[in-house]
Amino acid sequence: MASNATIFKATVQIADMDRHYYEDHALTLARHPSETDERMMVRLLAFVLHAHEALSFGRGLSSEEEPALWQKDLTGAIDLWIEVGQPDEKTIRQACGRAKQVCIYAYGGRGAEQWWGKNLTTLERLNNLAVMNLPLDGGRALATLAQPSMQLQCTIQEGQIWMGDGTNTAHIELTIFKGASTPFGQ
């Protein structure tokens, strides 16, 4: 975990009807001093959408060599590399060379759309890359759920995502900027 990081604990009940994945996860998130609640919660959302026993948080902002999340196989090979935000094109190309599948979760409204427009031509050629965009209101709604200790429920059905804490609920529908030509697991 990053030094001087703020530690958040989250218990997340996941009901992903699209993947037929129904599990509870007790997670520890280290929020880097320069990280916002929104970015941290987008990392948590990415975990939920790809939840697996081998998926773990990387050092993220405190290390350029590790992604926000990753999943490795038993040999140490990287099956899945997940970035959050608007990584530079060189970082994405390197990740695509190191991992079987790379997923980017962009957020930030117009800034994310401009980032995608600027990088579209280069990134479209990467077959193992998928890029999703979290609408501005979805990111803000997720940020309101951030607490040092969180009890969250997440339901995913037909691409619709609902994450709540019993009092507040964020409804999210991601926009797919680019789907991977070679889906994960193939």
Secondary structure, DSSP 8 states (H G I E B T S, - for coil): --TT-EEEEEEEEEEETTTTEEEEEEEEEEE-TT--HHHHHHHHHHHHHT--TTEEE--GGG-TTS-SEEEE-TTS-EEEEEEES---HHHHHHHHHHEEEEEEEEESTHHHHHHHHHHHHHHTT-TTEEEEEE-HHHHHHHHTT--SEEEEEEEEETTEEEEE-SS-EEEEE-EEEE--SS-TT-
